[in-house]
Amino acid sequence: MTEFNTRTKVRRVDGNVVIDVGGEITNASEAALGEALAEAASDAAATVILNFADLDYMNSGGIGVLVTLLIRANREGMSLLACDLGEHYRKIFSLTRLDEAIACFDDEASALAAAI
């Protein structure tokens, strides 16, 4: 698998930055997600919402990439939120305790309402 299996789109919504993440998240996704986060940082975003509505697959390497993304966001002074994770991936976030660092919301509207 290559990073081209990871699709990202950075959007501005009500003064917040949303990164739509689609396709697959694996260890090969680091460059694509890192570039999207860098674009959000260039907008001086305080909160970045990762929208996983179009996520097809994520493995343990992908969880590692999200941890790396979280570290980068924290260094930039940004908070990460997640939305539209399917039930399976919400369980994974819970089991890995990633949901303690990245708050998860059912939908984008809820995440936007919670954004700083």
mmCIF file of the C-alpha atoms, coordinates in Angstrom:
data_MODEL
# 
_entry.id   MODEL 
# 
loop_
_atom_site.group_PDB 
_atom_site.id 
_atom_site.type_symbol 
_atom_site.label_atom_id 
_atom_site.label_alt_id 
_atom_site.label_comp_id 
_atom_site.label_asym_id 
_atom_site.label_entity_id 
_atom_site.label_seq_id 
_atom_site.pdbx_PDB_ins_code 
_atom_site.Cartn_x 
_atom_site.Cartn_y 
_atom_site.Cartn_z 
_atom_site.occupancy 
_atom_site.B_iso_or_equiv 
_atom_site.pdbx_formal_charge 
_atom_site.auth_seq_id 
_atom_site.auth_comp_id 
_atom_site.auth_asym_id 
_atom_site.auth_atom_id 
_atom_site.pdbx_PDB_model_num 
ATOM 1   C CA . MET A 1 1   ? 0.000   0.000  0.000  1.00 0.00 ? 1   MET A CA 1 
ATOM 2   C CA . THR A 1 2   ? 1.163   3.519  -0.707 1.00 0.00 ? 2   THR A CA 1 
ATOM 3   C CA . GLU A 1 3   ? 0.227   6.910  0.643  1.00 0.00 ? 3   GLU A CA 1 
ATOM 4   C CA . PHE A 1 4   ? -1.897  7.415  -2.470 1.00 0.00 ? 4   PHE A CA 1 
ATOM 5   C CA . ASN A 1 5   ? -4.507  5.201  -0.815 1.00 0.00 ? 5   ASN A CA 1 
ATOM 6   C CA . THR A 1 6   ? -4.995  7.993  1.707  1.00 0.00 ? 6   THR A CA 1 
ATOM 7   C CA . ARG A 1 7   ? -7.112  10.894 0.523  1.00 0.00 ? 7   ARG A CA 1 
ATOM 8   C CA . THR A 1 8   ? -7.169  14.208 2.368  1.00 0.00 ? 8   THR A CA 1 
ATOM 9   C CA . LYS A 1 9   ? -8.987  17.448 1.772  1.00 0.00 ? 9   LYS A CA 1 
ATOM 10  C CA . VAL A 1 10  ? -8.514  20.514 3.973  1.00 0.00 ? 10  VAL A CA 1 
ATOM 11  C CA . ARG A 1 11  ? -11.563 22.733 4.419  1.00 0.00 ? 11  ARG A CA 1 
ATOM 12  C CA . ARG A 1 12  ? -12.326 25.839 6.439  1.00 0.00 ? 12  ARG A CA 1 
ATOM 13  C CA . VAL A 1 13  ? -15.671 25.736 8.220  1.00 0.00 ? 13  VAL A CA 1 
ATOM 14  C CA . ASP A 1 14  ? -16.826 28.568 10.491 1.00 0.00 ? 14  ASP A CA 1 
ATOM 15  C CA . GLY A 1 15  ? -13.263 29.587 11.329 1.00 0.00 ? 15  GLY A CA 1 
ATOM 16  C CA . ASN A 1 16  ? -12.187 25.999 11.996 1.00 0.00 ? 16  ASN A CA 1 
ATOM 17  C CA . VAL A 1 17  ? -10.156 23.607 9.891  1.00 0.00 ? 17  VAL A CA 1 
ATOM 18  C CA . VAL A 1 18  ? -11.589 20.230 8.900  1.00 0.00 ? 18  VAL A CA 1 
ATOM 19  C CA . ILE A 1 19  ? -9.419  17.568 7.303  1.00 0.00 ? 19  ILE A CA 1 
ATOM 20  C CA . ASP A 1 20  ? -11.509 15.027 5.423  1.00 0.00 ? 20  ASP A CA 1 
ATOM 21  C CA . VAL A 1 21  ? -9.666  11.714 5.596  1.00 0.00 ? 21  VAL A CA 1 
ATOM 22  C CA . GLY A 1 22  ? -10.673 8.994  3.178  1.00 0.00 ? 22  GLY A CA 1 
ATOM 23  C CA . GLY A 1 23  ? -9.425  5.707  1.846  1.00 0.00 ? 23  GLY A CA 1 
ATOM 24  C CA . GLU A 1 24  ? -6.874  3.891  3.959  1.00 0.00 ? 24  GLU A CA 1 
ATOM 25  C CA . ILE A 1 25  ? -4.745  4.983  6.890  1.00 0.00 ? 25  ILE A CA 1 
ATOM 26  C CA . THR A 1 26  ? -1.594  2.912  7.237  1.00 0.00 ? 26  THR A CA 1 
ATOM 27  C CA . ASN A 1 27  ? 2.022   3.651  8.108  1.00 0.00 ? 27  ASN A CA 1 
ATOM 28  C CA . ALA A 1 28  ? 2.362   4.890  4.503  1.00 0.00 ? 28  ALA A CA 1 
ATOM 29  C CA . SER A 1 29  ? -0.154  7.675  5.232  1.00 0.00 ? 29  SER A CA 1 
ATOM 30  C CA . GLU A 1 30  ? 2.206   9.828  7.273  1.00 0.00 ? 30  GLU A CA 1 
ATOM 31  C CA . ALA A 1 31  ? 3.204   12.138 4.408  1.00 0.00 ? 31  ALA A CA 1 
ATOM 32  C CA . ALA A 1 32  ? -0.357  12.781 3.218  1.00 0.00 ? 32  ALA A CA 1 
ATOM 33  C CA . LEU A 1 33  ? -1.682  13.469 6.716  1.00 0.00 ? 33  LEU A CA 1 
ATOM 34  C CA . GLY A 1 34  ? 1.389   15.500 7.651  1.00 0.00 ? 34  GLY A CA 1 
ATOM 35  C CA . GLU A 1 35  ? 0.913   17.749 4.620  1.00 0.00 ? 35  GLU A CA 1 
ATOM 36  C CA . ALA A 1 36  ? -2.755  18.270 5.488  1.00 0.00 ? 36  ALA A CA 1 
ATOM 37  C CA . LEU A 1 37  ? -1.831  19.173 9.070  1.00 0.00 ? 37  LEU A CA 1 
ATOM 38  C CA . ALA A 1 38  ? 0.856   21.580 7.829  1.00 0.00 ? 38  ALA A CA 1 
ATOM 39  C CA . GLU A 1 39  ? -1.776  23.298 5.694  1.00 0.00 ? 39  GLU A CA 1 
ATOM 40  C CA . ALA A 1 40  ? -4.027  23.611 8.761  1.00 0.00 ? 40  ALA A CA 1 
ATOM 41  C CA . ALA A 1 41  ? -1.106  25.007 10.789 1.00 0.00 ? 41  ALA A CA 1 
ATOM 42  C CA . SER A 1 42  ? -0.467  27.624 8.111  1.00 0.00 ? 42  SER A CA 1 
ATOM 43  C CA . ASP A 1 43  ? -3.991  28.896 8.810  1.00 0.00 ? 43  ASP A CA 1 
ATOM 44  C CA . ALA A 1 44  ? -3.111  29.221 12.513 1.00 0.00 ? 44  ALA A CA 1 
ATOM 45  C CA . ALA A 1 45  ? -5.945  26.857 13.392 1.00 0.00 ? 45  ALA A CA 1 
ATOM 46  C CA . ALA A 1 46  ? -6.480  26.292 17.113 1.00 0.00 ? 46  ALA A CA 1 
ATOM 47  C CA . THR A 1 47  ? -8.532  23.150 16.492 1.00 0.00 ? 47  THR A CA 1 
ATOM 48  C CA . VAL A 1 48  ? -8.361  20.675 13.647 1.00 0.00 ? 48  VAL A CA 1 
ATOM 49  C CA . ILE A 1 49  ? -11.208 18.254 13.086 1.00 0.00 ? 49  ILE A CA 1 
ATOM 50  C CA . LEU A 1 50  ? -10.376 14.954 11.420 1.00 0.00 ? 50  LEU A CA 1 
ATOM 51  C CA . ASN A 1 51  ? -13.499 13.831 9.568  1.00 0.00 ? 51  ASN A CA 1 
ATOM 52  C CA . PHE A 1 52  ? -13.356 10.077 8.955  1.00 0.00 ? 52  PHE A CA 1 
ATOM 53  C CA . ALA A 1 53  ? -16.680 9.761  7.097  1.00 0.00 ? 53  ALA A CA 1 
ATOM 54  C CA . ASP A 1 54  ? -14.934 8.354  3.994  1.00 0.00 ? 54  ASP A CA 1 
ATOM 55  C CA . LEU A 1 55  ? -12.489 6.083  5.846  1.00 0.00 ? 55  LEU A CA 1 
ATOM 56  C CA . ASP A 1 56  ? -12.376 2.596  4.359  1.00 0.00 ? 56  ASP A CA 1 
ATOM 57  C CA . TYR A 1 57  ? -9.590  0.993  6.374  1.00 0.00 ? 57  TYR A CA 1 
ATOM 58  C CA . MET A 1 58  ? -7.153  1.721  9.178  1.00 0.00 ? 58  MET A CA 1 
ATOM 59  C CA . ASN A 1 59  ? -4.565  -0.638 10.663 1.00 0.00 ? 59  ASN A CA 1 
ATOM 60  C CA . SER A 1 60  ? -2.203  -0.438 13.640 1.00 0.00 ? 60  SER A CA 1 
ATOM 61  C CA . GLY A 1 61  ? 0.324   1.474  11.528 1.00 0.00 ? 61  GLY A CA 1 
ATOM 62  C CA . GLY A 1 62  ? -2.414  4.018  10.875 1.00 0.00 ? 62  GLY A CA 1 
ATOM 63  C CA . ILE A 1 63  ? -3.016  4.396  14.610 1.00 0.00 ? 63  ILE A CA 1 
ATOM 64  C CA . GLY A 1 64  ? 0.704   5.095  14.957 1.00 0.00 ? 64  GLY A CA 1 
ATOM 65  C CA . VAL A 1 65  ? 0.475   7.760  12.265 1.00 0.00 ? 65  VAL A CA 1 
ATOM 66  C CA . LEU A 1 66  ? -2.427  9.392  14.128 1.00 0.00 ? 66  LEU A CA 1 
ATOM 67  C CA . VAL A 1 67  ? -0.321  9.458  17.301 1.00 0.00 ? 67  VAL A CA 1 
ATOM 68  C CA . THR A 1 68  ? 2.466   11.163 15.331 1.00 0.00 ? 68  THR A CA 1 
ATOM 69  C CA . LEU A 1 69  ? -0.090  13.621 13.943 1.00 0.00 ? 69  LEU A CA 1 
ATOM 70  C CA . LEU A 1 70  ? -1.294  14.335 17.477 1.00 0.00 ? 70  LEU A CA 1 
ATOM 71  C CA . ILE A 1 71  ? 2.258   15.074 18.631 1.00 0.00 ? 71  ILE A CA 1 
ATOM 72  C CA . ARG A 1 72  ? 2.811   17.431 15.695 1.00 0.00 ? 72  ARG A CA 1 
ATOM 73  C CA . ALA A 1 73  ? -0.493  19.192 16.340 1.00 0.00 ? 73  ALA A CA 1 
ATOM 74  C CA . ASN A 1 74  ? 0.370   19.655 20.017 1.00 0.00 ? 74  ASN A CA 1 
ATOM 75  C CA . ARG A 1 75  ? 3.754   21.133 19.077 1.00 0.00 ? 75  ARG A CA 1 
ATOM 76  C CA . GLU A 1 76  ? 1.930   23.619 16.852 1.00 0.00 ? 76  GLU A CA 1 
ATOM 77  C CA . GLY A 1 77  ? -0.468  24.481 19.684 1.00 0.00 ? 77  GLY A CA 1 
ATOM 78  C CA . MET A 1 78  ? -3.430  22.839 17.964 1.00 0.00 ? 78  MET A CA 1 
ATOM 79  C CA . SER A 1 79  ? -6.041  20.467 19.355 1.00 0.00 ? 79  SER A CA 1 
ATOM 80  C CA . LEU A 1 80  ? -7.282  17.490 17.349 1.00 0.00 ? 80  LEU A CA 1 
ATOM 81  C CA . LEU A 1 81  ? -10.881 16.298 17.307 1.00 0.00 ? 81  LEU A CA 1 
ATOM 82  C CA . ALA A 1 82  ? -12.308 13.365 15.362 1.00 0.00 ? 82  ALA A CA 1 
ATOM 83  C CA . CYS A 1 83  ? -15.742 12.785 13.914 1.00 0.00 ? 83  CYS A CA 1 
ATOM 84  C CA . ASP A 1 84  ? -17.669 10.253 11.864 1.00 0.00 ? 84  ASP A CA 1 
ATOM 85  C CA . LEU A 1 85  ? -15.632 7.262  13.027 1.00 0.00 ? 85  LEU A CA 1 
ATOM 86  C CA . GLY A 1 86  ? -17.477 4.013  12.499 1.00 0.00 ? 86  GLY A CA 1 
ATOM 87  C CA . GLU A 1 87  ? -18.267 1.832  15.502 1.00 0.00 ? 87  GLU A CA 1 
ATOM 88  C CA . HIS A 1 88  ? -15.286 -0.453 14.851 1.00 0.00 ? 88  HIS A CA 1 
ATOM 89  C CA . TYR A 1 89  ? -12.788 2.417  14.784 1.00 0.00 ? 89  TYR A CA 1 
ATOM 90  C CA . ARG A 1 90  ? -14.371 4.103  17.832 1.00 0.00 ? 90  ARG A CA 1 
ATOM 91  C CA . LYS A 1 91  ? -13.694 0.860  19.705 1.00 0.00 ? 91  LYS A CA 1 
ATOM 92  C CA . ILE A 1 92  ? -10.089 0.898  18.501 1.00 0.00 ? 92  ILE A CA 1 
ATOM 93  C CA . PHE A 1 93  ? -9.703  4.517  19.647 1.00 0.00 ? 93  PHE A CA 1 
ATOM 94  C CA . SER A 1 94  ? -11.090 3.460  23.023 1.00 0.00 ? 94  SER A CA 1 
ATOM 95  C CA . LEU A 1 95  ? -8.925  0.319  23.342 1.00 0.00 ? 95  LEU A CA 1 
ATOM 96  C CA . THR A 1 96  ? -5.770  2.254  22.473 1.00 0.00 ? 96  THR A CA 1 
ATOM 97  C CA . ARG A 1 97  ? -6.905  5.166  24.665 1.00 0.00 ? 97  ARG A CA 1 
ATOM 98  C CA . LEU A 1 98  ? -6.435  7.473  21.699 1.00 0.00 ? 98  LEU A CA 1 
ATOM 99  C CA . ASP A 1 99  ? -9.900  8.842  22.471 1.00 0.00 ? 99  ASP A CA 1 
ATOM 100 C CA . GLU A 1 100 ? -8.432  10.352 25.647 1.00 0.00 ? 100 GLU A CA 1 
ATOM 101 C CA . ALA A 1 101 ? -6.186  12.592 23.530 1.00 0.00 ? 101 ALA A CA 1 
ATOM 102 C CA . ILE A 1 102 ? -8.425  13.051 20.485 1.00 0.00 ? 102 ILE A CA 1 
ATOM 103 C CA . ALA A 1 103 ? -12.049 13.670 21.447 1.00 0.00 ? 103 ALA A CA 1 
ATOM 104 C CA . CYS A 1 104 ? -14.453 11.745 19.209 1.00 0.00 ? 104 CYS A CA 1 
ATOM 105 C CA . PHE A 1 105 ? -17.817 13.035 18.018 1.00 0.00 ? 105 PHE A CA 1 
ATOM 106 C CA . ASP A 1 106 ? -20.624 11.344 16.133 1.00 0.00 ? 106 ASP A CA 1 
ATOM 107 C CA . ASP A 1 107 ? -20.725 13.934 13.358 1.00 0.00 ? 107 ASP A CA 1 
ATOM 108 C CA . GLU A 1 108 ? -19.019 17.050 12.064 1.00 0.00 ? 108 GLU A CA 1 
ATOM 109 C CA . ALA A 1 109 ? -21.645 19.405 13.468 1.00 0.00 ? 109 ALA A CA 1 
ATOM 110 C CA . SER A 1 110 ? -21.011 18.094 17.003 1.00 0.00 ? 110 SER A CA 1 
ATOM 111 C CA . ALA A 1 111 ? -17.253 18.428 16.561 1.00 0.00 ? 111 ALA A CA 1 
ATOM 112 C CA . LEU A 1 112 ? -17.622 21.973 15.237 1.00 0.00 ? 112 LEU A CA 1 
ATOM 113 C CA . ALA A 1 113 ? -19.775 22.888 18.226 1.00 0.00 ? 113 ALA A CA 1 
ATOM 114 C CA . ALA A 1 114 ? -17.041 21.615 20.569 1.00 0.00 ? 114 ALA A CA 1 
ATOM 115 C CA . ALA A 1 115 ? -14.170 23.318 18.703 1.00 0.00 ? 115 ALA A CA 1 
ATOM 116 C CA . ILE A 1 116 ? -12.325 26.103 20.474 1.00 0.00 ? 116 ILE A CA 1 
# 
